[in-house]
Amino acid sequence: MLTALTRAVSRSIESCELTWLPRRKIDLNLAIAQHHAYEATLAELGVRVISLPEEPDLPDAVFVEDPLIVVDEVAVLAPMGCESRRRERESLAQAIVPFRPLRTLREPAKLEGGDVMRIDRTLFVGLSTRTDEAGVAALADILQPFDYRVIPVALRGCLHLKSACCSLGDGAILANAAWLDIAPLAAFGILPVAEEEPHAANVLRVGNTVIMPAAFPRTERMLRGEGFNLRTVDISELMKAEAAVTCSSVIFETPE
């Protein structure tokens, strides 16, 4: 069955790291409510949600995708490019150990899970301000015995690879081509986000459903027109912290 690790919103989220967005006031209670609704959506889609307790002194700790990459055979603890976030890894390591053997990438390599897009047995990894070539190479070394390919993708103007593109399943990728080198993805069908919605590329496929933020109605209409089954979630307060729908969960298969 599908299992998701999530974590409660930190009361200090307003002090989160920001790279591409200006700092704005975050309504903590609304952010918490939106995160609960996100977890409920996962549960409604058949995902077992394991919600970890708040880390009050770690503002970005709700974004559990970045410190941890999980494939079928192993979990990888990432040497995050944002040094202030590295303490988030400790509790995630404890949470994943019952489900996967754990490997740890070592500094000075840099890697964040938001830069990793897995499609079957290929992992596309964005070269961003948070992930470098040493991080890509180290991940490839760990996953090579399990027959995974790791392919770097150059980025520009965005936080992570999944800010620029995400898999929709069925051989399709939703992308903002202005933010990445599209060439490594040439084997896939690329669906462009609406021009007025450059941040709309981050979506999360769960089973036969694609979860996306409610903030991007033009891209939503396009995807519905292409036949995708969509669920929208309101994450407007979390988006002020550079959040998206993939970053608040780590989803993987577990036995029934």
Secondary structure as UniProt FT lines:
FT   STRAND          2..7
FT   TURN            11..12
FT   HELIX           13..15
FT   HELIX           28..44
FT   TURN            45..46
FT   STRAND          48..52
FT   TURN            56..57
FT   TURN            59..62
FT   TURN            64..67
FT   STRAND          68..70
FT   STRAND          75..77
FT   HELIX           83..88
FT   HELIX           89..96
FT   TURN            97..99
FT   STRAND          102..104
FT   TURN            107..108
FT   HELIX           113..115
FT   STRAND          116..119
FT   TURN            120..121
FT   STRAND          122..127
FT   HELIX           133..143
FT   HELIX           144..146
FT   STRAND          149..155
FT   HELIX           161..164
FT   STRAND          165..169
FT   TURN            170..171
FT   STRAND          172..175
FT   HELIX           177..179
FT   HELIX           183..185
FT   TURN            186..187
FT   STRAND          189..192
FT   TURN            195..196
FT   TURN            198..201
FT   STRAND          204..206
FT   TURN            207..208
FT   STRAND          209..213
FT   TURN            214..215
FT   HELIX           217..225
FT   TURN            226..227
FT   STRAND          229..233
FT   HELIX           236..239
FT   TURN            240..242
FT   TURN            247..248
FT   STRAND          250..253
//
